[in-house]
Amino acid sequence: MAAVRDNVFPTRMNLTITKTRLKGAETGHSLLKRKSEALTTRFRVIVRKIEDAKLKMGKIMQNASFSLAEVAYITGDIGYQVRESAKSATFRVTAKQENVSGVLLPAFERDTAMGGSQFELTGLGRGGQQIQKARAVYTGAVKMLVELASLQTAFVVLDEVIKVTNRRVNAIEYVIIPRIENTISHINSELDEQDREEFYRLKKIQGKKKDRAKAAQKETDDAPMASAGDSDGHVRDLLSEQVDEDIIF
């Protein structure tokens, strides 16, 4: 099977252009390779953080469930009091972007510029301490959920970007660079063939010129000898040299 190459005319200019393309492809491959390695390193860090966050989330939700059970045991159902006291959101999340090797990863964090608590009077009669404890535990659980959501989102984005980057790296390494190298080899072989043909043609021309020079030199050397033979006093017999045909009447 013939090597895959670009269909270009084999000239010195195209050889220079193709070599420039090869250098650019190698530079791009190196940059994408380093980008893939950096993203993969960050991806592994995020995976470890997600694993730790899920383990912590399990413990926090367990404590939150026990705290809510204590509140329900001491104060009974306080859902209506919480709904009456809630006028606006007390936990807000802001989104930002983090640049990792040219990839923008979304990140979520709690908005700290919030007002005071709206549930100071909840449980004033009884169970106030358990209610505040349950509130603190659930607030920590929501913070952990926000952190976990941020990590999960970054995980999904990085996973897709790493796949695309690796496909590009493989395409450059196994398709583009070999194709350009085959093109350069083809151009070099064609140019070498042209050089051999040109050398053979020049050699033949030089041989023809030498043969013509030798023939001209020989004619030049023979001309004085012919002149000397005519000038040594020999008389030519024109009658004997001329042959007449017989005439029949």
C-alpha positions in Angstrom: 0.0 0.0 0.0 1.4 3.3 -1.1 2.2 5.9 1.6 -0.4 8.6 2.0 1.0 12.0 1.0 -0.1 15.4 -0.3 -0.4 15.9 -4.0 2.1 18.6 -4.6 4.5 19.5 -7.4 8.1 18.6 -6.4 9.9 21.9 -6.3 12.3 23.5 -3.9 9.7 26.0 -2.9 7.1 23.4 -2.0 9.8 21.5 -0.1 10.5 24.5 2.0 6.8 25.1 2.6 6.2 21.5 3.5 9.1 21.5 6.0 7.6 24.6 7.6 4.3 22.8 7.9 6.1 19.9 9.5 7.7 22.1 12.0 4.4 23.8 12.9 2.7 20.4 13.2 5.5 19.2 15.6 5.2 22.4 17.7 1.4 22.0 17.8 1.7 18.4 18.8 4.1 19.3 21.6 1.8 22.0 23.0 -1.3 19.8 22.8 0.6 17.0 24.5 1.6 19.3 27.4 -1.9 20.6 27.6 -3.3 17.1 27.8 -0.9 16.2 30.5 -1.8 19.3 32.5 -5.5 18.6 32.1 -5.1 15.0 33.1 -3.2 16.0 36.2 -5.9 18.4 37.2 -8.5 15.7 36.4 -7.0 13.2 38.7 -6.8 15.9 41.5 -10.6 16.6 41.0 -11.4 12.8 41.1 -9.6 12.5 44.4 -11.4 15.6 45.8 -14.8 14.2 44.6 -14.1 10.9 46.4 -13.2 12.7 49.6 -16.2 15.1 49.3 -18.6 12.2 48.9 -17.3 10.5 51.9 -17.6 13.7 53.9 -21.1 14.3 52.5 -22.2 10.9 53.8 -21.0 11.7 57.3 -22.5 15.2 57.2 -25.9 14.0 56.0 -25.9 11.4 58.7 -25.2 14.0 61.4 -27.9 16.3 59.8 -30.5 13.5 60.0 -29.7 12.9 63.7 -29.9 16.6 64.4 -33.3 16.9 62.6 -34.5 13.9 64.6 -33.5 15.6 67.9 -35.3 18.8 66.9 -38.5 16.8 66.0 -38.3 14.9 69.3 -37.9 18.0 71.4 -40.0 20.6 69.6 -42.2 18.6 67.3 -42.9 19.9 63.8 -41.4 23.3 63.2 -41.8 23.4 59.5 -44.6 26.0 59.6 -42.4 28.3 61.8 -39.5 28.0 59.3 -41.8 28.8 56.4 -43.2 31.8 58.2 -39.8 33.2 59.1 -38.2 32.7 55.6 -38.6 36.0 53.7 -35.6 35.7 51.4 -32.8 33.3 50.6 -30.2 33.1 53.3 -27.8 30.9 51.2 -26.9 32.0 47.8 -24.4 30.6 45.3 -22.2 32.6 42.9 -20.5 31.1 39.8 -17.1 32.0 38.5 -14.6 30.5 36.0 -11.2 29.1 36.5 -8.7 28.9 33.6 -6.8 25.7 33.4 -4.5 25.5 30.4 -6.9 27.5 28.3 -10.0 25.6 29.5 -12.6 27.5 31.5 -13.8 25.4 34.4 -17.0 26.6 36.2 -16.7 26.9 39.9 -19.5 27.6 42.5 -19.0 29.1 45.9 -21.2 30.6 48.6 -22.0 34.3 48.5 -20.7 35.6 51.8 -22.3 39.1 51.4 -25.5 38.0 53.1 -27.6 39.5 55.8 -28.3 38.2 59.3 -30.2 35.0 60.2 -34.0 35.1 59.9 -34.5 32.3 62.4 -33.3 33.8 65.7 -36.7 33.5 67.3 -37.4 30.0 66.1 -37.5 27.6 69.0 -37.5 30.4 71.5 -39.9 28.4 73.7 -38.0 25.1 73.7 -35.4 23.3 71.7 -33.7 26.5 70.5 -30.2 25.0 71.0 -31.0 21.9 68.9 -32.6 24.0 66.2 -29.5 26.2 65.8 -27.3 23.1 65.8 -29.5 21.4 63.1 -29.4 24.7 61.1 -25.6 24.8 61.3 -25.2 21.2 60.3 -27.5 21.6 57.3 -25.7 24.8 56.3 -22.5 22.8 56.3 -24.2 20.1 54.2 -25.4 22.7 51.6 -21.8 24.1 51.5 -20.5 20.6 50.8 -23.2 20.1 48.1 -22.1 23.3 46.4 -18.4 22.2 46.5 -19.4 18.8 45.2 -21.5 20.3 42.4 -18.5 22.5 41.4 -16.2 19.5 41.4 -18.7 17.3 39.4 -19.2 20.1 36.8 -15.4 20.5 36.4 -15.1 16.7 36.1 -17.6 16.5 33.2 -16.0 19.5 31.4 -12.5 18.2 31.8 -13.4 14.7 30.7 -14.8 16.0 27.4 -11.9 18.4 26.8 -9.3 15.7 27.5 -11.0 13.4 25.0 -11.0 16.1 22.3 -7.4 17.1 23.1 -6.2 13.4 23.0 -8.0 12.9 19.6 -6.2 16.0 18.3 -2.8 14.8 19.6 -3.3 11.3 18.0 -4.5 12.8 14.7 -1.4 15.0 14.5 1.0 12.2 15.6 -0.4 9.4 13.5 -2.0 11.1 10.5 -0.8 14.6 9.9 3.0 14.3 10.7 3.4 11.0 8.8 1.6 12.5 5.8 3.8 15.5 5.7 6.9 13.4 6.2 5.9 11.2 3.3 5.3 14.3 1.2 8.8 15.5 2.0 10.3 12.2 1.2 8.5 12.2 -2.2 9.7 15.7 -3.0 13.3 14.8 -2.1 13.2 11.7 -4.2 11.8 13.6 -7.2 14.4 16.4 -6.8 17.2 13.8 -6.6 15.9 12.2 -9.7 15.8 15.5 -11.5 19.4 16.2 -10.3 20.6 12.9 -11.7 18.8 13.5 -15.0 20.4 17.0 -15.2 23.8 15.6 -14.4 23.5 12.9 -17.1 22.3 15.5 -19.6 25.2 17.8 -18.9 27.6 14.9 -19.1 26.3 13.9 -22.5 26.5 17.5 -23.7 30.1 17.8 -22.5 30.9 14.5 -24.3 29.4 15.9 -27.5 31.4 19.1 -27.2 34.6 17.1 -26.7 33.9 15.0 -29.8 33.2 18.1 -31.9 36.4 19.7 -30.6 38.4 16.6 -31.5 36.9 16.5 -35.0 37.6 20.2 -35.5 41.2 19.7 -34.2 41.7 16.8 -36.6 40.4 18.8 -39.6 42.7 21.6 -38.6 45.7 19.2 -38.4 44.8 17.6 -41.8 44.5 20.9 -43.7 48.3 21.8 -43.8 49.1 18.2 -45.0 46.7 18.5 -47.9 48.2 21.9 -48.8 51.7 20.4 -48.7 50.7 17.5 -51.1 49.4 19.9 -53.7 52.5 22.2 -53.6 55.3 19.5 -54.0 55.3 19.8 -57.8 53.2 16.8 -58.6 51.2 17.2 -61.8 47.7 15.8 -61.9 46.7 13.8 -65.0 43.2 15.0 -65.7 42.7 12.7 -68.6 43.5 9.6 -66.7 41.4 10.7 -63.8 38.4 11.4 -66.0 36.5 8.3 -67.1 34.2 8.6 -70.1 31.4 6.2 -70.8 31.4 4.1 -74.0 29.1 5.4 -76.7 27.4 2.9 -79.0 26.2 4.1 -82.3 
